[in-house]
Amino acid sequence: MTFALAWLGFKTWLKKVKAWCKKYWQLLVGAAIPIIFMILAGQRGNATKLLKRIREDHEKELEVIEEARLKEAELLENASKKYIKTRADIEKKYSELSEQLDEEKKERIDTLLKESEEDPEVLTRKISEIMGFKLYN
């Protein structure tokens, strides 16, 4: 009878352990990986050498990442400077061309005023053509 009760208590405890393992299986796997690693590393040689090599590789990888980041930042800065310079050049050329066109339009309007002083409708139509305006009656 006591054996049956003990067996029943043990089965209940196993069910609780099984439920806990189902719920926290990530914790068990996380704990098992380092243990397996240490067992395998112990069989193949010195674990400290392996860890040292892993650390060195990690440091090299970090250096490569940092170099790539610096190179990318430099390229981005150069591109930004080129963009600003190009935009300033374009704005300067635009303002020069705009002033030139304005002077040409003024000269053409002056000649039109001298040629057609008597007919305001013709004058209005020609000025609108020069300036690019549309007339609505």
Contacts in CASP RR format, 6 or more apart in sequence:
PFRMAT RR
TARGET T0000
AUTHOR 0000-0000-0000
METHOD contacts of the structure
MODEL  1
MTFALAWLGFKTWLKKVKAWCKKYWQLLVGAAIPIIFMILAGQRGNATKL
LKRIREDHEKELEVIEEARLKEAELLENASKKYIKTRADIEKKYSELSEQ
LDEEKKERIDTLLKESEEDPEVLTRKISEIMGFKLYN
21 28 0 8 1.000
38 47 0 8 1.000
41 47 0 8 1.000
41 50 0 8 1.000
44 50 0 8 1.000
105 130 0 8 1.000
105 131 0 8 1.000
108 130 0 8 1.000
109 127 0 8 1.000
109 130 0 8 1.000
112 123 0 8 1.000
112 126 0 8 1.000
112 127 0 8 1.000
112 130 0 8 1.000
113 123 0 8 1.000
116 122 0 8 1.000
116 123 0 8 1.000
116 126 0 8 1.000
117 123 0 8 1.000
124 135 0 8 1.000
125 135 0 8 1.000
127 133 0 8 1.000
128 134 0 8 1.000
128 135 0 8 1.000
END
